[in-house]
Amino acid sequence: MPQFQIIDPGICEYESAAFHGLLHKVSRRVTNESHRRFLKHVSLLPKKNKVYLLCTGPNLKDYRDYDFSDGYVVLCNNAVSDMELMGYTQPDIVVASDPVYHFGPSRGATSYRASLNHAAEKHLFFFLTLTRRYNLARRYIDIPDARMGCVTAHRSAKVDALGGKWGIPLTENILTLLMLPVAFCLANKIYIIGADGRESNESRFWQHMSTPLVPTQGDSFHQCHPAFFCMRNYNEYYRNHCNTVSDQVRSIEKAGGSICSLTPSLIPALAERQPSAATKKR
């Protein structure tokens, strides 16, 4: 990342990524080409009738209790830094878009991109991000063009089959922004692992599964993006997230899909959709 200096720490959230997206806009041609590459990648995968979404909550640690060979695997964020998890789950698609944790100038974001590059050398997944992050991804992530693409988020977009309309709902969390929309275009049966939610006594976002990346670089996010954390209303963010999950789950079910959280979750819509006895396969 180019060097930058915080001028006013009271308002600095994620300007470096935001300005880059404004100054280097992605053309419709590039977005359409991303759609074509995504569809080609999916068409080359074995046809399956279910998809597993691997989120980064602490319960993701139980991933070895499951056999993912009968479904597509969509993985997000810092999970790419866990090489054992990557080797076991063999994700088909990896998604990330955060302007702080993934596309910012901090040491932590730089470490994330290095982990993503390392994972992409060993695994043939497709990396999908937002259109507004795509030029940064092209600049700092060494994944072949054929395995990387972007999709545009709109406030008016609905969860729909991405084979027809190349657009996703603009939301604030990776689960509802990219994971659920991508999952529903792959298969009707969606299983979620590691979407734990937030304990009532937590003061920030929520707990995450420990990975090789997180413990060593956490402070750098706060140093580069001070206002992102101090100006955040975490309770309101979580309420909005729970409501958005509920809306998307109902929309998917109304369209003929089904959703099950295989691991415990505090998100109400997912807590209501846990199996009485989770189907675990050794």
Beta strands, then each sheet from edge to edge (+ up, - down):
strand 1: 50-54
strand 2: 72-76
strand 3: 93-95
strand 4: 126-130
strand 5: 148-154
strand 6: 167-169
strand 7: 189-193
strand 8: 258-261
sheet 1: 6+ 5+ 4+ 3+ 2+ 1+ 7+ 8+
end
